[in-house]
């Protein structure tokens, strides 16, 4: 009987510790919005083209800057599904980070159809609580 109680206490302590270790998600204002301002959906673009980001209702800040109502852009390229939105966004060929607060980038993609989508991340690259996600657009690279 004592062993069961001790085990129960240890399990509860472990759960409490892991719950406390989980950082709280940064909140986003209800009026905040992120979008791709260029190119437009279904645009025909050259192999190398510019993508412009738009943000309203919040401000841009470099990664690592912990300030309320700020974040930085992450561009998802050719991702069929969204990444985990409660964890830091991974760096990959499909998730491009703009941690200096950039508002545009130049992409070079192979000919064909590609999708682009923005996700705003907080100081730690974690999407906000209500994640700010743009509409997914398609570009046709010629």
N, CA, C and O atoms as CSV, one atom per row, in Angstrom:
chain,resi,resn,atom,element,x,y,z
A,1,UNK,N,N,0.826,-1.199,0.000
A,1,UNK,CA,C,0.000,0.000,0.000
A,1,UNK,C,C,0.865,1.256,0.000
A,1,UNK,O,O,0.579,2.203,-0.732
A,2,UNK,N,N,1.930,1.272,0.822
A,2,UNK,CA,C,2.813,2.434,0.877
A,2,UNK,C,C,3.480,2.692,-0.463
A,2,UNK,O,O,3.645,3.840,-0.876
A,3,UNK,N,N,3.863,1.614,-1.139
A,3,UNK,CA,C,4.527,1.747,-2.437
A,3,UNK,C,C,3.617,2.430,-3.454
A,3,UNK,O,O,4.073,3.266,-4.234
A,4,UNK,N,N,2.338,2.079,-3.446
A,4,UNK,CA,C,1.389,2.689,-4.367
A,4,UNK,C,C,1.266,4.185,-4.107
A,4,UNK,O,O,1.212,4.975,-5.050
A,5,UNK,N,N,1.220,4.581,-2.833
A,5,UNK,CA,C,1.135,6.003,-2.482
A,5,UNK,C,C,2.382,6.743,-2.935
A,5,UNK,O,O,2.287,7.827,-3.509
A,6,UNK,N,N,3.544,6.168,-2.683
A,6,UNK,CA,C,4.803,6.801,-3.082
A,6,UNK,C,C,4.858,6.937,-4.603
A,6,UNK,O,O,5.236,7.986,-5.123
A,7,UNK,N,N,4.485,5.888,-5.305
A,7,UNK,CA,C,4.470,5.924,-6.753
A,7,UNK,C,C,3.509,7.005,-7.255
A,7,UNK,O,O,3.834,7.752,-8.177
A,8,UNK,N,N,2.324,7.083,-6.641
A,8,UNK,CA,C,1.334,8.090,-7.025
A,8,UNK,C,C,1.887,9.498,-6.813
A,8,UNK,O,O,1.705,10.363,-7.670
A,9,UNK,N,N,2.551,9.738,-5.702
A,9,UNK,CA,C,3.144,11.045,-5.409
A,9,UNK,C,C,4.220,11.375,-6.440
A,9,UNK,O,O,4.268,12.500,-6.937
A,10,UNK,N,N,5.079,10.418,-6.768
A,10,UNK,CA,C,6.137,10.656,-7.747
A,10,UNK,C,C,5.566,10.954,-9.130
A,10,UNK,O,O,6.053,11.842,-9.830
A,11,UNK,N,N,4.536,10.213,-9.520
A,11,UNK,CA,C,3.903,10.460,-10.807
A,11,UNK,C,C,3.304,11.853,-10.837
A,11,UNK,O,O,3.496,12.585,-11.808
A,12,UNK,N,N,2.587,12.230,-9.800
A,12,UNK,CA,C,1.985,13.562,-9.727
A,12,UNK,C,C,3.056,14.643,-9.764
A,12,UNK,O,O,2.885,15.658,-10.439
A,13,UNK,N,N,4.137,14.444,-9.062
A,13,UNK,CA,C,5.228,15.419,-9.059
A,13,UNK,C,C,5.834,15.542,-10.453
A,13,UNK,O,O,6.146,16.645,-10.902
A,14,UNK,N,N,5.998,14.425,-11.126
A,14,UNK,CA,C,6.544,14.446,-12.482
A,14,UNK,C,C,5.640,15.189,-13.437
A,14,UNK,O,O,6.113,15.967,-14.265
A,15,UNK,N,N,4.348,14.959,-13.332
A,15,UNK,CA,C,3.402,15.656,-14.191
A,15,UNK,C,C,3.398,17.146,-13.891
A,15,UNK,O,O,3.364,17.966,-14.808
A,16,UNK,N,N,3.431,17.497,-12.619
A,16,UNK,CA,C,3.445,18.913,-12.242
A,16,UNK,C,C,4.711,19.575,-12.753
A,16,UNK,O,O,4.653,20.705,-13.236
A,17,UNK,N,N,5.851,18.907,-12.661
A,17,UNK,CA,C,7.111,19.475,-13.126
A,17,UNK,C,C,7.080,19.689,-14.626
A,17,UNK,O,O,7.509,20.743,-15.097
A,18,UNK,N,N,6.581,18.713,-15.406
A,18,UNK,CA,C,6.557,18.885,-16.854
A,18,UNK,C,C,5.561,19.961,-17.258
A,18,UNK,O,O,5.799,20.673,-18.233
A,19,UNK,N,N,4.457,20.100,-16.541
A,19,UNK,CA,C,3.491,21.153,-16.856
A,19,UNK,C,C,4.092,22.526,-16.578
A,19,UNK,O,O,3.856,23.472,-17.330
A,20,UNK,N,N,4.873,22.640,-15.494
A,20,UNK,CA,C,5.501,23.922,-15.187
A,20,UNK,C,C,6.596,24.262,-16.182
A,20,UNK,O,O,6.858,25.439,-16.428
A,21,UNK,N,N,7.242,23.254,-16.760
A,21,UNK,CA,C,8.327,23.492,-17.700
A,21,UNK,C,C,7.813,23.991,-19.046
A,21,UNK,O,O,8.574,24.596,-19.802
A,22,UNK,N,N,6.553,23.756,-19.361
A,22,UNK,CA,C,5.968,24.193,-20.622
A,22,UNK,C,C,5.770,25.706,-20.602
A,22,UNK,O,O,4.993,26.202,-19.786
A,23,UNK,N,N,6.455,26.463,-21.485
A,23,UNK,CA,C,6.290,27.912,-21.468
A,23,UNK,C,C,4.895,28.323,-21.943
A,23,UNK,O,O,4.286,27.654,-22.778
A,24,UNK,N,N,4.410,29.416,-21.405
A,24,UNK,CA,C,3.106,29.934,-21.823
A,24,UNK,C,C,3.236,30.539,-23.215
A,24,UNK,O,O,4.256,31.148,-23.538
A,25,UNK,N,N,2.219,30.376,-24.027
A,25,UNK,CA,C,2.231,30.956,-25.362
A,25,UNK,C,C,1.972,32.456,-25.266
A,25,UNK,O,O,1.154,32.902,-24.462
A,26,UNK,N,N,2.675,33.231,-26.093
A,26,UNK,CA,C,2.468,34.679,-26.127
A,26,UNK,C,C,1.102,34.969,-26.740
A,26,UNK,O,O,0.770,34.408,-27.784
A,27,UNK,N,N,0.310,35.827,-26.120
A,27,UNK,CA,C,-1.007,36.141,-26.692
A,27,UNK,C,C,-0.882,37.054,-27.913
A,27,UNK,O,O,0.084,37.805,-28.048
A,28,UNK,N,N,-1.871,36.975,-28.790
A,28,UNK,CA,C,-1.933,37.894,-29.925
A,28,UNK,C,C,-3.224,38.701,-29.822
A,28,UNK,O,O,-4.253,38.178,-29.393
A,29,UNK,N,N,-3.171,39.985,-30.218
A,29,UNK,CA,C,-4.391,40.796,-30.196
A,29,UNK,C,C,-5.435,40.235,-31.168
A,29,UNK,O,O,-5.080,39.645,-32.189
A,30,UNK,N,N,-6.699,40.416,-30.854
A,30,UNK,CA,C,-7.764,39.862,-31.696
A,30,UNK,C,C,-7.786,40.483,-33.092
A,30,UNK,O,O,-8.256,39.852,-34.038
A,31,UNK,N,N,-7.280,41.716,-33.233
A,31,UNK,CA,C,-7.316,42.389,-34.536
A,31,UNK,C,C,-6.053,42.152,-35.361
A,31,UNK,O,O,-5.954,42.672,-36.472
A,32,UNK,N,N,-5.093,41.392,-34.861
A,32,UNK,CA,C,-3.833,41.181,-35.578
A,32,UNK,C,C,-4.038,40.267,-36.778
A,32,UNK,O,O,-4.868,39.358,-36.757
A,33,UNK,N,N,-3.255,40.535,-37.831
A,33,UNK,CA,C,-3.380,39.765,-39.063
A,33,UNK,C,C,-2.041,39.742,-39.784
A,33,UNK,O,O,-1.325,40.743,-39.817
A,34,UNK,N,N,-1.712,38.602,-40.357
A,34,UNK,CA,C,-0.507,38.458,-41.162
A,34,UNK,C,C,-0.924,38.001,-42.560
A,34,UNK,O,O,-1.863,37.220,-42.710
A,35,UNK,N,N,-0.217,38.496,-43.585
A,35,UNK,CA,C,-0.561,38.114,-44.954
A,35,UNK,C,C,0.647,38.251,-45.867
A,35,UNK,O,O,1.646,38.879,-45.516
A,36,UNK,N,N,0.538,37.664,-47.022
A,36,UNK,CA,C,1.536,37.828,-48.081
A,36,UNK,C,C,0.979,38.891,-49.016
A,36,UNK,O,O,-0.072,38.691,-49.625
A,37,UNK,N,N,1.678,40.027,-49.137
A,37,UNK,CA,C,1.175,41.104,-49.989
A,37,UNK,C,C,1.632,40.955,-51.435
A,37,UNK,O,O,0.962,41.447,-52.344
A,38,UNK,N,N,2.734,40.301,-51.661
A,38,UNK,CA,C,3.227,39.985,-53.011
A,38,UNK,C,C,3.988,38.682,-52.949
A,38,UNK,O,O,4.713,38.443,-51.983
A,39,UNK,N,N,3.848,37.850,-53.930
A,39,UNK,CA,C,2.972,37.915,-55.093
A,39,UNK,C,C,1.529,37.574,-54.711
A,39,UNK,O,O,1.253,37.149,-53.590
A,40,UNK,N,N,0.638,37.766,-55.645
A,40,UNK,CA,C,-0.764,37.434,-55.380
A,40,UNK,C,C,-0.984,35.939,-55.610
A,40,UNK,O,O,-0.167,35.259,-56.232
A,41,UNK,N,N,-2.097,35.454,-55.098
A,41,UNK,CA,C,-2.440,34.046,-55.273
A,41,UNK,C,C,-2.547,33.715,-56.761
A,41,UNK,O,O,-3.138,34.475,-57.528
A,42,UNK,N,N,-1.981,32.594,-57.161
A,42,UNK,CA,C,-1.966,32.105,-58.545
A,42,UNK,C,C,-1.119,32.948,-59.488
A,42,UNK,O,O,-1.271,32.844,-60.705
A,43,UNK,N,N,-0.234,33.777,-58.956
A,43,UNK,CA,C,0.650,34.581,-59.797
A,43,UNK,C,C,1.630,33.678,-60.545
A,43,UNK,O,O,2.031,32.623,-60.055
A,44,UNK,N,N,1.996,34.118,-61.725
A,44,UNK,CA,C,3.062,33.475,-62.494
A,44,UNK,C,C,4.318,34.274,-62.201
A,44,UNK,O,O,4.359,35.484,-62.424
A,45,UNK,N,N,5.349,33.593,-61.699
A,45,UNK,CA,C,6.577,34.270,-61.292
A,45,UNK,C,C,7.788,33.626,-61.955
A,45,UNK,O,O,7.730,32.487,-62.420
A,46,UNK,N,N,8.881,34.376,-61.988
A,46,UNK,CA,C,10.147,33.854,-62.494
A,46,UNK,C,C,10.728,32.886,-61.472
A,46,UNK,O,O,10.213,32.779,-60.359
A,47,UNK,N,N,11.774,32.196,-61.831
A,47,UNK,CA,C,12.425,31.251,-60.922
A,47,UNK,C,C,12.870,31.948,-59.639
A,47,UNK,O,O,12.762,31.380,-58.552
A,48,UNK,N,N,13.366,33.169,-59.764
A,48,UNK,CA,C,13.730,33.981,-58.600
A,48,UNK,C,C,12.752,35.141,-58.518
A,48,UNK,O,O,12.574,35.879,-59.486
A,49,UNK,N,N,12.119,35.301,-57.364
A,49,UNK,CA,C,11.085,36.330,-57.203
A,49,UNK,C,C,11.062,36.825,-55.762
A,49,UNK,O,O,11.626,36.193,-54.869
A,50,UNK,N,N,10.408,37.952,-55.547
A,50,UNK,CA,C,10.325,38.565,-54.222
A,50,UNK,C,C,8.988,38.229,-53.577
A,50,UNK,O,O,7.942,38.245,-54.227
A,51,UNK,N,N,9.044,37.924,-52.280
A,51,UNK,CA,C,7.843,37.699,-51.473
A,51,UNK,C,C,7.824,38.801,-50.418
A,51,UNK,O,O,8.796,38.977,-49.684
A,52,UNK,N,N,6.718,39.542,-50.341
A,52,UNK,CA,C,6.575,40.623,-49.358
A,52,UNK,C,C,5.557,40.211,-48.303
A,52,UNK,O,O,4.494,39.672,-48.611
A,53,UNK,N,N,5.915,40.483,-47.044
A,53,UNK,CA,C,5.085,40.106,-45.896
A,53,UNK,C,C,4.361,41.337,-45.367
A,53,UNK,O,O,4.888,42.448,-45.420
A,54,UNK,N,N,3.158,41.134,-44.859
A,54,UNK,CA,C,2.401,42.228,-44.243
A,54,UNK,C,C,1.934,41.787,-42.854
A,54,UNK,O,O,1.577,40.629,-42.636
A,55,UNK,N,N,1.948,42.736,-41.933
A,55,UNK,CA,C,1.492,42.488,-40.564
A,55,UNK,C,C,0.719,43.708,-40.094
A,55,UNK,O,O,1.185,44.837,-40.249
A,56,UNK,N,N,-0.454,43.492,-39.523
A,56,UNK,CA,C,-1.212,44.597,-38.931
A,56,UNK,C,C,-1.670,44.183,-37.537
A,56,UNK,O,O,-1.873,42.999,-37.266
A,57,UNK,N,N,-1.830,45.160,-36.665
A,57,UNK,CA,C,-2.288,44.904,-35.306
A,57,UNK,C,C,-1.203,44.470,-34.347
A,57,UNK,O,O,-1.468,44.267,-33.162
A,58,UNK,N,N,0.017,44.323,-34.842
A,58,UNK,CA,C,1.182,43.972,-34.019
A,58,UNK,C,C,2.411,44.620,-34.648
A,58,UNK,O,O,2.339,45.194,-35.734
A,59,UNK,N,N,3.526,44.520,-33.954
A,59,UNK,CA,C,4.781,45.060,-34.472
A,59,UNK,C,C,5.777,43.938,-34.680
A,59,UNK,O,O,5.687,42.880,-34.057
A,60,UNK,N,N,6.728,44.186,-35.564
A,60,UNK,CA,C,7.816,43.235,-35.763
A,60,UNK,C,C,8.906,43.488,-34.743
A,60,UNK,O,O,9.157,44.630,-34.358
A,61,UNK,N,N,9.547,42.425,-34.310
A,61,UNK,CA,C,10.695,42.525,-33.400
A,61,UNK,C,C,11.604,41.340,-33.703
A,61,UNK,O,O,11.122,40.262,-34.051
A,62,UNK,N,N,12.903,41.532,-33.576
A,62,UNK,CA,C,13.826,40.417,-33.828
A,62,UNK,C,C,13.575,39.258,-32.862
A,62,UNK,O,O,13.104,39.450,-31.742
A,63,UNK,N,N,13.901,38.057,-33.325
A,63,UNK,CA,C,13.826,36.884,-32.452
A,63,UNK,C,C,14.653,37.164,-31.208
A,63,UNK,O,O,15.703,37.803,-31.285
A,64,UNK,N,N,14.190,36.694,-30.080
A,64,UNK,CA,C,14.890,36.915,-28.812
A,64,UNK,C,C,14.419,38.150,-28.075
A,64,UNK,O,O,14.736,38.321,-26.898
A,65,UNK,N,N,13.661,39.024,-28.746
A,65,UNK,CA,C,13.129,40.229,-28.121
A,65,UNK,C,C,11.766,39.907,-27.528
A,65,UNK,O,O,10.787,39.748,-28.257
A,66,UNK,N,N,11.704,39.812,-26.207
A,66,UNK,CA,C,10.456,39.445,-25.537
A,66,UNK,C,C,9.700,40.720,-25.190
A,66,UNK,O,O,9.933,41.327,-24.144
A,67,UNK,N,N,8.795,41.118,-26.074
A,67,UNK,CA,C,8.003,42.335,-25.914
A,67,UNK,C,C,6.575,42.024,-26.349
A,67,UNK,O,O,6.357,41.398,-27.386
A,68,UNK,N,N,5.613,42.462,-25.557
A,68,UNK,CA,C,4.206,42.200,-25.835
A,68,UNK,C,C,3.808,42.692,-27.226
A,68,UNK,O,O,4.271,43.736,-27.684
A,69,UNK,N,N,2.945,41.925,-27.886
A,69,UNK,CA,C,2.377,42.269,-29.196
A,69,UNK,C,C,3.428,42.433,-30.291
A,69,UNK,O,O,3.298,43.288,-31.167
A,70,UNK,N,N,4.474,41.601,-30.229
A,70,UNK,CA,C,5.485,41.595,-31.278
A,70,UNK,C,C,5.749,40.169,-31.734
A,70,UNK,O,O,5.373,39.205,-31.067
A,71,UNK,N,N,6.395,40.055,-32.873
A,71,UNK,CA,C,6.785,38.761,-33.402
A,71,UNK,C,C,7.619,38.941,-34.657
A,71,UNK,O,O,7.944,40.063,-35.046
A,72,UNK,N,N,7.957,37.833,-35.282
A,72,UNK,CA,C,8.702,37.863,-36.537
A,72,UNK,C,C,8.149,36.769,-37.455
A,72,UNK,O,O,7.514,35.814,-37.007
A,73,UNK,N,N,8.411,36.942,-38.751
A,73,UNK,CA,C,7.814,36.080,-39.767
A,73,UNK,C,C,8.557,34.755,-39.950
A,73,UNK,O,O,9.770,34.657,-39.764
A,74,UNK,N,N,7.770,33.743,-40.323
A,74,UNK,CA,C,8.266,32.437,-40.761
A,74,UNK,C,C,7.489,32.112,-42.032
A,74,UNK,O,O,6.259,32.157,-42.042
A,75,UNK,N,N,8.203,31.788,-43.092
A,75,UNK,CA,C,7.558,31.477,-44.371
A,75,UNK,C,C,7.571,29.966,-44.588
A,75,UNK,O,O,8.624,29.328,-44.592
A,76,UNK,N,N,6.376,29.415,-44.768
A,76,UNK,CA,C,6.229,27.989,-45.042
A,76,UNK,C,C,6.182,27.804,-46.551
A,76,UNK,O,O,5.345,28.398,-47.231
A,77,UNK,N,N,7.078,26.983,-47.068
A,77,UNK,CA,C,7.160,26.736,-48.509
A,77,UNK,C,C,6.809,25.272,-48.772
A,77,UNK,O,O,7.457,24.357,-48.263
A,78,UNK,N,N,5.775,25.079,-49.571
A,78,UNK,CA,C,5.361,23.735,-49.995
A,78,UNK,C,C,5.079,22.793,-48.825
A,78,UNK,O,O,5.484,21.631,-48.848
A,79,UNK,N,N,4.394,23.288,-47.818
A,79,UNK,CA,C,4.011,22.429,-46.691
A,79,UNK,C,C,2.533,22.063,-46.816
A,79,UNK,O,O,1.670,22.938,-46.876
A,80,UNK,N,N,2.256,20.778,-46.854
A,80,UNK,CA,C,0.876,20.303,-46.992
A,80,UNK,C,C,0.063,20.577,-45.733
A,80,UNK,O,O,-1.132,20.863,-45.808
A,81,UNK,N,N,0.726,20.488,-44.557
A,81,UNK,CA,C,0.041,20.731,-43.292
A,81,UNK,C,C,0.859,21.719,-42.470
A,81,UNK,O,O,2.059,21.889,-42.687
A,82,UNK,N,N,0.197,22.358,-41.534
A,82,UNK,CA,C,0.893,23.294,-40.649
A,82,UNK,C,C,1.787,22.531,-39.667
A,82,UNK,O,O,1.472,21.404,-39.285
A,83,UNK,N,N,2.890,23.138,-39.265
A,83,UNK,CA,C,3.716,22.507,-38.235
A,83,UNK,C,C,3.020,22.600,-36.881
A,83,UNK,O,O,1.977,23.244,-36.766
A,84,UNK,N,N,3.582,21.966,-35.857
A,84,UNK,CA,C,3.062,22.051,-34.489
A,84,UNK,C,C,3.070,23.521,-34.074
A,84,UNK,O,O,4.112,24.173,-34.134
A,85,UNK,N,N,1.926,24.045,-33.655
A,85,UNK,CA,C,1.797,25.479,-33.368
A,85,UNK,C,C,1.977,25.840,-31.893
A,85,UNK,O,O,1.760,26.990,-31.510
A,86,UNK,N,N,2.369,24.875,-31.065
A,86,UNK,CA,C,2.625,25.177,-29.653
A,86,UNK,C,C,4.101,24.991,-29.298
A,86,UNK,O,O,4.486,25.070,-28.131
A,87,UNK,N,N,4.919,24.743,-30.324
A,87,UNK,CA,C,6.347,24.528,-30.138
A,87,UNK,C,C,7.121,25.481,-31.040
A,87,UNK,O,O,6.555,26.012,-31.996
A,88,UNK,N,N,8.414,25.713,-30.754
A,88,UNK,CA,C,9.206,26.549,-31.672
A,88,UNK,C,C,9.194,25.948,-33.083
A,88,UNK,O,O,9.293,24.734,-33.258
A,89,UNK,N,N,9.071,26.823,-34.075
A,89,UNK,CA,C,9.069,26.373,-35.462
A,89,UNK,C,C,10.480,25.931,-35.835
A,89,UNK,O,O,11.442,26.671,-35.629
A,90,UNK,N,N,10.600,24.739,-36.378
A,90,UNK,CA,C,11.903,24.177,-36.742
A,90,UNK,C,C,12.470,24.901,-37.962
A,90,UNK,O,O,11.726,25.415,-38.797
A,91,UNK,N,N,13.769,24.930,-38.047
A,91,UNK,CA,C,14.439,25.464,-39.236
A,91,UNK,C,C,14.556,24.317,-40.230
A,91,UNK,O,O,15.055,23.243,-39.891
A,92,UNK,N,N,14.095,24.546,-41.460
A,92,UNK,CA,C,14.195,23.517,-42.499
A,92,UNK,C,C,14.126,24.195,-43.860
A,92,UNK,O,O,13.992,25.415,-43.953
A,93,UNK,N,N,14.217,23.388,-44.914
A,93,UNK,CA,C,14.069,23.917,-46.271
A,93,UNK,C,C,12.641,24.399,-46.517
A,93,UNK,O,O,12.387,25.153,-47.457
A,94,UNK,N,N,11.703,23.955,-45.661
A,94,UNK,CA,C,10.296,24.305,-45.850
A,94,UNK,C,C,9.791,25.348,-44.854
A,94,UNK,O,O,8.698,25.888,-45.029
A,95,UNK,N,N,10.570,25.636,-43.816
A,95,UNK,CA,C,10.207,26.669,-42.843
A,95,UNK,C,C,11.369,27.654,-42.776
A,95,UNK,O,O,12.412,27.371,-42.185
A,96,UNK,N,N,11.168,28.807,-43.390
A,96,UNK,CA,C,12.217,29.818,-43.461
A,96,UNK,C,C,11.987,30.858,-42.365
A,96,UNK,O,O,10.878,31.371,-42.214
A,97,UNK,N,N,13.031,31.166,-41.605
A,97,UNK,CA,C,12.941,32.080,-40.469
A,97,UNK,C,C,13.438,33.474,-40.850
A,97,UNK,O,O,14.435,33.619,-41.558
A,98,UNK,N,N,12.739,34.479,-40.376
A,98,UNK,CA,C,13.112,35.865,-40.608
A,98,UNK,C,C,13.220,36.569,-39.261
A,98,UNK,O,O,12.482,37.508,-38.961
A,99,UNK,N,N,14.163,36.084,-38.462
A,99,UNK,CA,C,14.331,36.499,-37.083
A,99,UNK,C,C,14.935,37.867,-36.875
A,99,UNK,O,O,15.099,38.293,-35.732
A,100,UNK,N,N,15.270,38.569,-37.939
A,100,UNK,CA,C,15.770,39.941,-37.795
A,100,UNK,C,C,14.651,40.953,-38.007
A,100,UNK,O,O,14.877,42.163,-37.976
A,101,UNK,N,N,13.437,40.441,-38.225
A,101,UNK,CA,C,12.290,41.326,-38.436
A,101,UNK,C,C,12.099,41.710,-39.892
A,101,UNK,O,O,11.464,42.723,-40.183
A,102,UNK,N,N,12.636,40.922,-40.807
A,102,UNK,CA,C,12.519,41.235,-42.231
A,102,UNK,C,C,11.059,41.238,-42.690
A,102,UNK,O,O,10.210,40.536,-42.140
A,103,UNK,N,N,10.799,42.049,-43.714
A,103,UNK,CA,C,9.443,42.161,-44.257
A,103,UNK,C,C,9.351,41.641,-45.687
A,103,UNK,O,O,8.295,41.734,-46.313
A,104,UNK,N,N,10.431,41.105,-46.199
A,104,UNK,CA,C,10.403,40.499,-47.531
A,104,UNK,C,C,11.614,39.599,-47.705
A,104,UNK,O,O,12.571,39.646,-46.932
A,105,UNK,N,N,11.540,38.775,-48.747
A,105,UNK,CA,C,12.659,37.895,-49.082
A,105,UNK,C,C,12.649,37.626,-50.578
A,105,UNK,O,O,11.642,37.832,-51.254
A,106,UNK,N,N,13.772,37.167,-51.076
A,106,UNK,CA,C,13.875,36.716,-52.455
A,106,UNK,C,C,13.993,35.201,-52.432
A,106,UNK,O,O,14.875,34.644,-51.777
A,107,UNK,N,N,13.098,34.542,-53.152
A,107,UNK,CA,C,13.093,33.081,-53.224
A,107,UNK,C,C,13.505,32.623,-54.611
A,107,UNK,O,O,13.231,33.294,-55.606
A,108,UNK,N,N,14.153,31.499,-54.665
A,108,UNK,CA,C,14.437,30.824,-55.929
A,108,UNK,C,C,13.846,29.426,-55.818
A,108,UNK,O,O,14.261,28.622,-54.984
A,109,UNK,N,N,12.865,29.152,-56.679
A,109,UNK,CA,C,12.182,27.861,-56.659
A,109,UNK,C,C,12.215,27.232,-58.049
A,109,UNK,O,O,12.294,27.936,-59.055
A,110,UNK,N,N,12.157,25.930,-58.096
A,110,UNK,CA,C,12.118,25.197,-59.357
A,110,UNK,C,C,10.815,25.492,-60.091
A,110,UNK,O,O,9.809,25.817,-59.460
A,111,UNK,N,N,10.825,25.381,-61.407
A,111,UNK,CA,C,9.571,25.570,-62.155
A,111,UNK,C,C,8.481,24.624,-61.655
A,111,UNK,O,O,8.744,23.487,-61.263
A,112,UNK,N,N,7.256,25.130,-61.683
A,112,UNK,CA,C,6.106,24.349,-61.242
A,112,UNK,C,C,5.279,25.120,-60.237
A,112,UNK,O,O,5.520,26.301,-59.990
A,113,UNK,N,N,4.288,24.432,-59.652
A,113,UNK,CA,C,3.415,25.058,-58.650
A,113,UNK,C,C,4.037,24.903,-57.275
A,113,UNK,O,O,4.578,23.851,-56.935
A,114,UNK,N,N,3.950,25.976,-56.486
A,114,UNK,CA,C,4.455,25.976,-55.117
A,114,UNK,C,C,3.466,26.726,-54.235
A,114,UNK,O,O,2.748,27.609,-54.704
A,115,UNK,N,N,3.435,26.366,-52.947
A,115,UNK,CA,C,2.586,27.082,-51.996
A,115,UNK,C,C,3.444,27.862,-51.022
A,115,UNK,O,O,4.552,27.452,-50.677
A,116,UNK,N,N,2.913,28.997,-50.582
A,116,UNK,CA,C,3.570,29.875,-49.613
A,116,UNK,C,C,2.553,30.260,-48.546
A,116,UNK,O,O,1.385,30.503,-48.845
A,117,UNK,N,N,3.013,30.313,-47.294
A,117,UNK,CA,C,2.145,30.701,-46.183
A,117,UNK,C,C,3.016,31.277,-45.074
A,117,UNK,O,O,4.122,30.792,-44.833
A,118,UNK,N,N,2.520,32.309,-44.399
A,118,UNK,CA,C,3.253,32.919,-43.289
A,118,UNK,C,C,2.683,32.485,-41.948
A,118,UNK,O,O,1.477,32.288,-41.797
A,119,UNK,N,N,3.582,32.340,-40.980
A,119,UNK,CA,C,3.198,32.133,-39.585
A,119,UNK,C,C,4.046,33.101,-38.772
A,119,UNK,O,O,5.265,33.144,-38.936
A,120,UNK,N,N,3.419,33.869,-37.905
A,120,UNK,CA,C,4.166,34.778,-37.046
A,120,UNK,C,C,4.597,34.027,-35.796
A,120,UNK,O,O,3.805,33.311,-35.182
A,121,UNK,N,N,5.858,34.197,-35.427
A,121,UNK,CA,C,6.375,33.563,-34.218
A,121,UNK,C,C,6.765,34.614,-33.201
A,121,UNK,O,O,7.067,35.752,-33.561
A,122,UNK,N,N,6.759,34.239,-31.928
A,122,UNK,CA,C,7.158,35.166,-30.865
A,122,UNK,C,C,8.684,35.184,-30.722
A,122,UNK,O,O,9.399,34.684,-31.590
A,123,UNK,N,N,9.167,35.751,-29.641
A,123,UNK,CA,C,10.606,35.884,-29.395
A,123,UNK,C,C,11.342,34.542,-29.462
A,123,UNK,O,O,12.535,34.510,-29.765
A,124,UNK,N,N,10.643,33.433,-29.182
A,124,UNK,CA,C,11.242,32.095,-29.142
A,124,UNK,C,C,10.831,31.244,-30.354
A,124,UNK,O,O,10.981,30.023,-30.320
A,125,UNK,N,N,10.319,31.867,-31.417
A,125,UNK,CA,C,9.890,31.186,-32.645
A,125,UNK,C,C,8.631,30.339,-32.449
A,125,UNK,O,O,8.349,29.459,-33.262
A,126,UNK,N,N,7.881,30.594,-31.395
A,126,UNK,CA,C,6.649,29.846,-31.127
A,126,UNK,C,C,5.461,30.684,-31.607
A,126,UNK,O,O,5.368,31.863,-31.264
A,127,UNK,N,N,4.550,30.099,-32.396
A,127,UNK,CA,C,3.354,30.848,-32.786
A,127,UNK,C,C,2.573,31.331,-31.554
A,127,UNK,O,O,2.614,30.708,-30.493
A,128,UNK,N,N,1.877,32.431,-31.719
A,128,UNK,CA,C,1.138,33.055,-30.619
A,128,UNK,C,C,-0.117,32.260,-30.259
A,128,UNK,O,O,-0.546,31.366,-30.989
A,129,UNK,N,N,-0.684,32.616,-29.118
A,129,UNK,CA,C,-1.951,32.046,-28.688
A,129,UNK,C,C,-3.034,32.965,-29.198
A,129,UNK,O,O,-3.231,34.026,-28.605
A,130,UNK,N,N,-3.605,32.702,-30.039
A,130,UNK,CA,C,-4.270,32.600,-31.300
A,130,UNK,C,C,-3.176,32.796,-32.353
A,130,UNK,O,O,-2.700,33.911,-32.571
A,131,UNK,N,N,-2.785,31.686,-33.007
A,131,UNK,CA,C,-1.724,31.769,-34.011
A,131,UNK,C,C,-2.108,32.703,-35.152
A,131,UNK,O,O,-3.252,32.720,-35.604
A,132,UNK,N,N,-1.130,33.476,-35.606
A,132,UNK,CA,C,-1.333,34.360,-36.752
A,132,UNK,C,C,-0.780,33.649,-37.974
A,132,UNK,O,O,0.431,33.493,-38.129
A,133,UNK,N,N,-1.695,33.218,-38.841
A,133,UNK,CA,C,-1.353,32.422,-40.014
A,133,UNK,C,C,-2.011,33.064,-41.229
A,133,UNK,O,O,-3.206,33.358,-41.220
A,134,UNK,N,N,-1.219,33.275,-42.267
A,134,UNK,CA,C,-1.787,33.861,-43.475
A,134,UNK,C,C,-2.550,32.809,-44.268
A,134,UNK,O,O,-2.449,31.610,-44.005
A,135,UNK,N,N,-3.307,33.282,-45.236
A,135,UNK,CA,C,-3.899,32.358,-46.194
A,135,UNK,C,C,-2.761,31.743,-46.998
A,135,UNK,O,O,-1.752,32.401,-47.250
A,136,UNK,N,N,-2.914,30.508,-47.393
A,136,UNK,CA,C,-1.912,29.852,-48.235
A,136,UNK,C,C,-2.136,30.321,-49.669
A,136,UNK,O,O,-3.261,30.308,-50.168
A,137,UNK,N,N,-1.059,30.732,-50.323
A,137,UNK,CA,C,-1.166,31.107,-51.738
A,137,UNK,C,C,-0.373,30.113,-52.581
A,137,UNK,O,O,0.521,29.421,-52.095
A,138,UNK,N,N,-0.736,30.070,-53.863
A,138,UNK,CA,C,-0.029,29.254,-54.826
A,138,UNK,C,C,0.660,30.169,-55.817
A,138,UNK,O,O,0.071,31.149,-56.273
A,139,UNK,N,N,1.904,29.857,-56.155
A,139,UNK,CA,C,2.611,30.569,-57.232
A,139,UNK,C,C,2.994,29.552,-58.287
A,139,UNK,O,O,3.290,28.394,-57.993
A,140,UNK,N,N,2.979,30.021,-59.526
A,140,UNK,CA,C,3.359,29.187,-60.670
A,140,UNK,C,C,4.697,29.686,-61.179
A,140,UNK,O,O,4.779,30.749,-61.795
A,141,UNK,N,N,5.744,28.917,-60.921
A,141,UNK,CA,C,7.092,29.321,-61.315
A,141,UNK,C,C,7.331,28.843,-62.749
A,141,UNK,O,O,7.180,27.665,-63.070
A,142,UNK,N,N,7.707,29.799,-63.591
A,142,UNK,CA,C,7.979,29.481,-65.021
A,142,UNK,C,C,9.455,29.404,-65.284
A,142,UNK,O,O,9.868,29.150,-66.415
